[in-house]
Amino acid sequence: SNTMNSLRYLNRVLTVLAILLTVNIYVQLTGTAAGSAVSTANVAHARGDTPKGVGSTAAREQAQLEELRSLNRAVAQLNTTLTNGSVRVGVDNFPAQGD
């Protein structure tokens, strides 16, 4: 009886899966309104993001260039500080051999 119930359950699950796969194939082949609704939702979401266009791209790139220039100046200053001898490194507590 338990085996029979398991088989009935399995048959029902497989039937539901077959129906869902059939509906999926139908939607993909026909391109129904559900597919276009998802497409429209994506477009509406994209319009809600930051403005697109040449002006905003140019401004964003300009800001990125300024940040890169600032980073380059900071790295150059750090490199100068490390190579001009003004930084001294010393070891205060050196572990004994075998530790």
Contacts in CASP RR format, 6 or more apart in sequence:
PFRMAT RR
TARGET T0000
AUTHOR 0000-0000-0000
METHOD contacts of the structure
MODEL  1
SNTMNSLRYLNRVLTVLAILLTVNIYVQLTGTAAGSAVSTANVAHARGDT
PKGVGSTAAREQAQLEELRSLNRAVAQLNTTLTNGSVRVGVDNFPAQGD
26 32 0 8 1.000
27 34 0 8 1.000
27 35 0 8 1.000
50 56 0 8 1.000
81 87 0 8 1.000
END
